[in-house]
Amino acid sequence: MLASGKVNVLALIGSSKVADHLKKQHPKSHRLRAILGLDAKNAAIVLPDADIELTVKECLLGTLSFNGQRCTALKMLIVHESIAERFLERFTEELAKLKVGMPWEKGVTITPLPGLHRTAYMTEAIEDAKAKGARVVNEGGGDVLHDAVTTRPCVYPVREGMKLYREEQFGPIIPVMPFVERRGRARIRQSLPTTASRSASSGPIPVRSVHWLIRWSTRSAGSTSIASASGGLMSSRLPVARIPPKERCR
């Protein structure tokens, strides 16, 4: 259809690789109008005053519903360093309760990936993170069953330079990145991070403020969620789905 030149507009949600391939099929690609939603690295930002139990519940649902294979799934959990260990402890406890297996088996949550190439990518992303200083924090996370099922690894701490920091994994891997507010810090990265030739830094990512972090995350994300007791933060670019504390739900 595109090669015919009769298509004026291309609308696509998917990967940048596929978008590039499709646009090149058009005989006059420079005239093709493109409406694209690509490589969404949707983030959840967990603030120090977040309700841990509710946040864990929502993050499990956000990262692993539909096996993590949906465009709106959470692809990165950005957790304040002061509660990172406590969050990970509760998150991995609940993560261990999710059953891995075949779709027709009773109670199964994590199911096979669509092809062996996806399993290979997941394994590659995990090994890349481990080689650059991260670890799989849940026991048995990342094991491959039947050549097609990746056992819901939670990877921490994810840093700049790792595949999981920049690339949309589109599957049951949960990257967790710590952050800390350092107001007045002179060296703050203002541009979108890339994986090119940079080694993993030590310590949590320094940010100017939480508002700056929201703007940074939405530059590559389709949406950003906030876990905060105050519930008063909004993105300057995209709507933010806030996770309210327990007392607000009563």
Contacts in CASP RR format, 6 or more apart in sequence:
PFRMAT RR
TARGET T0000
AUTHOR 0000-0000-0000
METHOD contacts of the structure
MODEL  1
MLASGKVNVLALIGSSKVADHLKKQHPKSHRLRAILGLDAKNAAIVLPDA
DIELTVKECLLGTLSFNGQRCTALKMLIVHESIAERFLERFTEELAKLKV
GMPWEKGVTITPLPGLHRTAYMTEAIEDAKAKGARVVNEGGGDVLHDAVT
TRPCVYPVREGMKLYREEQFGPIIPVMPFVERRGRARIRQSLPTTASRSA
SSGPIPVRSVHWLIRWSTRSAGSTSIASASGGLMSSRLPVARIPPKERCR
1 7 0 8 1.000
2 10 0 8 1.000
2 22 0 8 1.000
2 23 0 8 1.000
2 25 0 8 1.000
2 26 0 8 1.000
2 32 0 8 1.000
3 25 0 8 1.000
3 26 0 8 1.000
3 27 0 8 1.000
5 26 0 8 1.000
5 27 0 8 1.000
5 28 0 8 1.000
7 26 0 8 1.000
7 32 0 8 1.000
8 31 0 8 1.000
8 32 0 8 1.000
8 33 0 8 1.000
9 32 0 8 1.000
9 33 0 8 1.000
9 34 0 8 1.000
9 35 0 8 1.000
10 19 0 8 1.000
10 22 0 8 1.000
10 23 0 8 1.000
10 26 0 8 1.000
10 32 0 8 1.000
10 33 0 8 1.000
10 34 0 8 1.000
10 35 0 8 1.000
10 36 0 8 1.000
11 34 0 8 1.000
11 35 0 8 1.000
11 36 0 8 1.000
12 18 0 8 1.000
12 19 0 8 1.000
12 22 0 8 1.000
12 34 0 8 1.000
12 35 0 8 1.000
12 36 0 8 1.000
12 37 0 8 1.000
12 38 0 8 1.000
13 36 0 8 1.000
13 37 0 8 1.000
13 38 0 8 1.000
13 71 0 8 1.000
14 36 0 8 1.000
14 37 0 8 1.000
14 38 0 8 1.000
14 39 0 8 1.000
14 71 0 8 1.000
15 38 0 8 1.000
15 39 0 8 1.000
15 168 0 8 1.000
16 38 0 8 1.000
16 39 0 8 1.000
19 34 0 8 1.000
19 36 0 8 1.000
19 38 0 8 1.000
23 29 0 8 1.000
23 32 0 8 1.000
23 34 0 8 1.000
26 32 0 8 1.000
37 71 0 8 1.000
37 222 0 8 1.000
39 167 0 8 1.000
39 168 0 8 1.000
39 220 0 8 1.000
40 71 0 8 1.000
40 72 0 8 1.000
40 75 0 8 1.000
40 168 0 8 1.000
40 220 0 8 1.000
40 221 0 8 1.000
40 222 0 8 1.000
40 223 0 8 1.000
41 75 0 8 1.000
41 76 0 8 1.000
41 166 0 8 1.000
41 167 0 8 1.000
41 168 0 8 1.000
41 217 0 8 1.000
41 220 0 8 1.000
41 221 0 8 1.000
41 222 0 8 1.000
42 72 0 8 1.000
42 73 0 8 1.000
42 74 0 8 1.000
42 75 0 8 1.000
42 76 0 8 1.000
42 221 0 8 1.000
42 222 0 8 1.000
42 223 0 8 1.000
42 224 0 8 1.000
42 225 0 8 1.000
43 74 0 8 1.000
43 75 0 8 1.000
43 76 0 8 1.000
43 77 0 8 1.000
43 78 0 8 1.000
43 217 0 8 1.000
43 218 0 8 1.000
43 221 0 8 1.000
43 224 0 8 1.000
43 225 0 8 1.000
44 58 0 8 1.000
44 59 0 8 1.000
44 62 0 8 1.000
44 74 0 8 1.000
44 76 0 8 1.000
44 77 0 8 1.000
44 78 0 8 1.000
44 224 0 8 1.000
44 225 0 8 1.000
44 226 0 8 1.000
44 227 0 8 1.000
45 78 0 8 1.000
45 179 0 8 1.000
45 210 0 8 1.000
45 213 0 8 1.000
45 214 0 8 1.000
45 217 0 8 1.000
45 224 0 8 1.000
45 225 0 8 1.000
45 226 0 8 1.000
45 227 0 8 1.000
46 55 0 8 1.000
46 59 0 8 1.000
46 77 0 8 1.000
46 78 0 8 1.000
46 79 0 8 1.000
46 80 0 8 1.000
46 83 0 8 1.000
46 87 0 8 1.000
46 227 0 8 1.000
47 80 0 8 1.000
47 210 0 8 1.000
47 226 0 8 1.000
47 227 0 8 1.000
47 228 0 8 1.000
47 229 0 8 1.000
47 230 0 8 1.000
47 233 0 8 1.000
48 80 0 8 1.000
48 82 0 8 1.000
48 83 0 8 1.000
49 228 0 8 1.000
49 229 0 8 1.000
49 230 0 8 1.000
50 83 0 8 1.000
50 227 0 8 1.000
50 228 0 8 1.000
50 229 0 8 1.000
50 243 0 8 1.000
50 245 0 8 1.000
51 227 0 8 1.000
51 229 0 8 1.000
51 243 0 8 1.000
51 245 0 8 1.000
51 246 0 8 1.000
52 83 0 8 1.000
52 86 0 8 1.000
52 87 0 8 1.000
52 90 0 8 1.000
53 90 0 8 1.000
53 246 0 8 1.000
54 227 0 8 1.000
54 243 0 8 1.000
54 244 0 8 1.000
54 245 0 8 1.000
54 246 0 8 1.000
54 249 0 8 1.000
55 87 0 8 1.000
55 227 0 8 1.000
55 243 0 8 1.000
56 87 0 8 1.000
56 90 0 8 1.000
56 91 0 8 1.000
56 94 0 8 1.000
57 94 0 8 1.000
58 225 0 8 1.000
58 227 0 8 1.000
58 243 0 8 1.000
59 74 0 8 1.000
59 77 0 8 1.000
59 91 0 8 1.000
59 174 0 8 1.000
59 227 0 8 1.000
60 91 0 8 1.000
60 94 0 8 1.000
60 95 0 8 1.000
60 98 0 8 1.000
62 68 0 8 1.000
62 73 0 8 1.000
62 74 0 8 1.000
63 73 0 8 1.000
63 74 0 8 1.000
63 75 0 8 1.000
63 77 0 8 1.000
63 172 0 8 1.000
63 174 0 8 1.000
64 73 0 8 1.000
64 98 0 8 1.000
64 109 0 8 1.000
64 110 0 8 1.000
64 152 0 8 1.000
64 172 0 8 1.000
64 174 0 8 1.000
65 73 0 8 1.000
66 73 0 8 1.000
67 110 0 8 1.000
67 111 0 8 1.000
67 113 0 8 1.000
67 171 0 8 1.000
67 172 0 8 1.000
68 170 0 8 1.000
68 171 0 8 1.000
68 172 0 8 1.000
69 113 0 8 1.000
69 114 0 8 1.000
69 170 0 8 1.000
69 171 0 8 1.000
71 222 0 8 1.000
72 222 0 8 1.000
72 223 0 8 1.000
73 170 0 8 1.000
73 171 0 8 1.000
74 225 0 8 1.000
75 168 0 8 1.000
75 169 0 8 1.000
75 170 0 8 1.000
75 175 0 8 1.000
75 221 0 8 1.000
76 158 0 8 1.000
76 164 0 8 1.000
76 165 0 8 1.000
76 175 0 8 1.000
76 176 0 8 1.000
76 177 0 8 1.000
76 217 0 8 1.000
76 221 0 8 1.000
77 174 0 8 1.000
77 175 0 8 1.000
77 176 0 8 1.000
77 177 0 8 1.000
78 176 0 8 1.000
78 177 0 8 1.000
78 178 0 8 1.000
78 179 0 8 1.000
78 213 0 8 1.000
78 217 0 8 1.000
79 87 0 8 1.000
79 88 0 8 1.000
79 176 0 8 1.000
79 177 0 8 1.000
79 178 0 8 1.000
79 179 0 8 1.000
80 178 0 8 1.000
80 179 0 8 1.000
80 180 0 8 1.000
81 178 0 8 1.000
81 179 0 8 1.000
81 180 0 8 1.000
81 203 0 8 1.000
81 204 0 8 1.000
82 180 0 8 1.000
84 156 0 8 1.000
84 157 0 8 1.000
84 176 0 8 1.000
84 178 0 8 1.000
84 204 0 8 1.000
87 176 0 8 1.000
88 137 0 8 1.000
88 154 0 8 1.000
88 156 0 8 1.000
88 176 0 8 1.000
91 154 0 8 1.000
91 174 0 8 1.000
91 176 0 8 1.000
92 137 0 8 1.000
92 138 0 8 1.000
92 154 0 8 1.000
95 138 0 8 1.000
95 152 0 8 1.000
95 154 0 8 1.000
95 174 0 8 1.000
96 138 0 8 1.000
96 139 0 8 1.000
98 109 0 8 1.000
98 110 0 8 1.000
98 152 0 8 1.000
99 105 0 8 1.000
99 107 0 8 1.000
99 108 0 8 1.000
99 109 0 8 1.000
99 110 0 8 1.000
100 108 0 8 1.000
100 109 0 8 1.000
100 110 0 8 1.000
100 145 0 8 1.000
100 149 0 8 1.000
100 151 0 8 1.000
100 152 0 8 1.000
101 108 0 8 1.000
101 110 0 8 1.000
101 111 0 8 1.000
101 112 0 8 1.000
101 145 0 8 1.000
101 146 0 8 1.000
101 149 0 8 1.000
102 108 0 8 1.000
102 111 0 8 1.000
102 112 0 8 1.000
103 111 0 8 1.000
103 112 0 8 1.000
110 149 0 8 1.000
110 150 0 8 1.000
110 151 0 8 1.000
110 152 0 8 1.000
110 172 0 8 1.000
111 149 0 8 1.000
112 146 0 8 1.000
112 148 0 8 1.000
112 149 0 8 1.000
113 119 0 8 1.000
113 122 0 8 1.000
113 148 0 8 1.000
113 149 0 8 1.000
113 150 0 8 1.000
113 171 0 8 1.000
115 148 0 8 1.000
116 147 0 8 1.000
116 148 0 8 1.000
118 170 0 8 1.000
118 171 0 8 1.000
119 144 0 8 1.000
119 147 0 8 1.000
119 148 0 8 1.000
119 149 0 8 1.000
119 150 0 8 1.000
121 169 0 8 1.000
122 142 0 8 1.000
122 150 0 8 1.000
122 169 0 8 1.000
122 171 0 8 1.000
122 172 0 8 1.000
122 173 0 8 1.000
123 142 0 8 1.000
123 144 0 8 1.000
123 150 0 8 1.000
124 163 0 8 1.000
125 162 0 8 1.000
125 163 0 8 1.000
125 164 0 8 1.000
125 167 0 8 1.000
125 169 0 8 1.000
125 173 0 8 1.000
126 136 0 8 1.000
126 142 0 8 1.000
126 153 0 8 1.000
126 155 0 8 1.000
126 164 0 8 1.000
126 173 0 8 1.000
128 162 0 8 1.000
128 163 0 8 1.000
128 164 0 8 1.000
129 155 0 8 1.000
129 158 0 8 1.000
129 162 0 8 1.000
129 163 0 8 1.000
129 164 0 8 1.000
129 175 0 8 1.000
130 136 0 8 1.000
132 159 0 8 1.000
132 161 0 8 1.000
132 162 0 8 1.000
132 199 0 8 1.000
132 200 0 8 1.000
133 157 0 8 1.000
133 159 0 8 1.000
133 200 0 8 1.000
134 155 0 8 1.000
134 156 0 8 1.000
134 157 0 8 1.000
134 158 0 8 1.000
134 159 0 8 1.000
134 162 0 8 1.000
134 164 0 8 1.000
134 200 0 8 1.000
135 155 0 8 1.000
135 156 0 8 1.000
136 142 0 8 1.000
136 153 0 8 1.000
136 154 0 8 1.000
136 155 0 8 1.000
137 154 0 8 1.000
137 155 0 8 1.000
137 156 0 8 1.000
137 176 0 8 1.000
138 152 0 8 1.000
138 153 0 8 1.000
138 154 0 8 1.000
140 151 0 8 1.000
140 153 0 8 1.000
141 151 0 8 1.000
141 152 0 8 1.000
141 153 0 8 1.000
141 154 0 8 1.000
142 150 0 8 1.000
142 151 0 8 1.000
142 152 0 8 1.000
142 153 0 8 1.000
142 173 0 8 1.000
143 150 0 8 1.000
143 151 0 8 1.000
144 150 0 8 1.000
144 151 0 8 1.000
145 151 0 8 1.000
150 171 0 8 1.000
150 172 0 8 1.000
150 173 0 8 1.000
151 172 0 8 1.000
152 172 0 8 1.000
152 173 0 8 1.000
152 174 0 8 1.000
153 172 0 8 1.000
153 173 0 8 1.000
153 174 0 8 1.000
154 174 0 8 1.000
154 176 0 8 1.000
155 164 0 8 1.000
155 173 0 8 1.000
155 174 0 8 1.000
155 175 0 8 1.000
155 176 0 8 1.000
156 175 0 8 1.000
156 176 0 8 1.000
156 177 0 8 1.000
156 178 0 8 1.000
157 176 0 8 1.000
157 177 0 8 1.000
157 178 0 8 1.000
157 203 0 8 1.000
157 204 0 8 1.000
158 164 0 8 1.000
158 165 0 8 1.000
158 175 0 8 1.000
158 176 0 8 1.000
158 177 0 8 1.000
159 165 0 8 1.000
159 177 0 8 1.000
159 200 0 8 1.000
159 201 0 8 1.000
159 205 0 8 1.000
160 193 0 8 1.000
160 195 0 8 1.000
160 198 0 8 1.000
160 200 0 8 1.000
160 201 0 8 1.000
160 205 0 8 1.000
161 193 0 8 1.000
161 194 0 8 1.000
161 195 0 8 1.000
161 198 0 8 1.000
161 199 0 8 1.000
161 200 0 8 1.000
162 175 0 8 1.000
162 195 0 8 1.000
162 200 0 8 1.000
163 169 0 8 1.000
163 195 0 8 1.000
164 173 0 8 1.000
164 175 0 8 1.000
165 175 0 8 1.000
165 177 0 8 1.000
165 193 0 8 1.000
165 195 0 8 1.000
166 193 0 8 1.000
166 194 0 8 1.000
166 195 0 8 1.000
166 220 0 8 1.000
167 195 0 8 1.000
169 175 0 8 1.000
177 204 0 8 1.000
177 205 0 8 1.000
178 203 0 8 1.000
178 204 0 8 1.000
178 205 0 8 1.000
179 204 0 8 1.000
179 205 0 8 1.000
179 206 0 8 1.000
179 207 0 8 1.000
179 213 0 8 1.000
180 204 0 8 1.000
180 205 0 8 1.000
180 206 0 8 1.000
180 207 0 8 1.000
181 207 0 8 1.000
181 208 0 8 1.000
181 209 0 8 1.000
181 210 0 8 1.000
182 206 0 8 1.000
182 207 0 8 1.000
182 208 0 8 1.000
183 208 0 8 1.000
183 209 0 8 1.000
184 208 0 8 1.000
185 206 0 8 1.000
185 208 0 8 1.000
187 206 0 8 1.000
188 206 0 8 1.000
188 207 0 8 1.000
188 208 0 8 1.000
188 212 0 8 1.000
192 216 0 8 1.000
192 219 0 8 1.000
192 220 0 8 1.000
207 213 0 8 1.000
207 216 0 8 1.000
210 233 0 8 1.000
211 233 0 8 1.000
211 236 0 8 1.000
214 224 0 8 1.000
214 226 0 8 1.000
214 233 0 8 1.000
214 234 0 8 1.000
214 235 0 8 1.000
214 236 0 8 1.000
214 240 0 8 1.000
215 235 0 8 1.000
215 236 0 8 1.000
215 237 0 8 1.000
217 224 0 8 1.000
218 224 0 8 1.000
218 235 0 8 1.000
218 237 0 8 1.000
218 238 0 8 1.000
219 237 0 8 1.000
221 238 0 8 1.000
222 238 0 8 1.000
223 238 0 8 1.000
223 239 0 8 1.000
223 240 0 8 1.000
223 241 0 8 1.000
224 235 0 8 1.000
224 238 0 8 1.000
224 240 0 8 1.000
225 240 0 8 1.000
225 241 0 8 1.000
225 242 0 8 1.000
225 243 0 8 1.000
226 232 0 8 1.000
226 233 0 8 1.000
226 240 0 8 1.000
226 241 0 8 1.000
226 242 0 8 1.000
226 243 0 8 1.000
227 242 0 8 1.000
227 243 0 8 1.000
228 242 0 8 1.000
228 243 0 8 1.000
229 245 0 8 1.000
231 242 0 8 1.000
231 244 0 8 1.000
232 242 0 8 1.000
233 240 0 8 1.000
233 242 0 8 1.000
234 240 0 8 1.000
END
